[in-house]
């Protein structure tokens, strides 16, 4: 079954008939951060190397991208509210950039609106559990190479930013701040 087609009629009907989420933006952001934290913890325990807010070759930004030990790319789309899911249907564009795809939501999210073909992770700030395995496919080798390089450069850039902002984290002084004789 291909996920590249539009949502099937029954899933689209569920989305249209769902009610708006009454949560405020502040609570929704906090909820999303909690889900991200739990998913990243779980992925680390599963020997994935996850990063948050990863920009794909298409220019779209994935909430979480992770590499497994074999170099396979997993994208996890965080949905913190029903309104978030209803207004953001770009997740299908991520499928061309990963080997596996899942949604991650919290315990209170109405799971029946999520496409049944996709993976499903339930998370909170302390951890996460996979309720449904991710949608899997084989990524084109050229695309995998390009995205893996993009992933490595993105992760290295983030590390460099952290090290420059917080030399104490590295245990060494910032070499650019040391005067030379």
Secondary structure, 3 states (H helix, E strand, C coil): CCCCCCCCHHHHHHHHHCCCCCCCHHHHHHHHHHHHHHHHHHHHHCCCEEEEEEECCCCCEEEEEEECCCCCEEEEEECCCHHHHHHCCHHHHHHHHCCEEEEEECCCCCHHHCCCCCEEEEEECCEEEEEECCEECCCCHHHHHHHHHHHHHHHHHHHHHHHHHCHHHHCCCCCCCCCCC
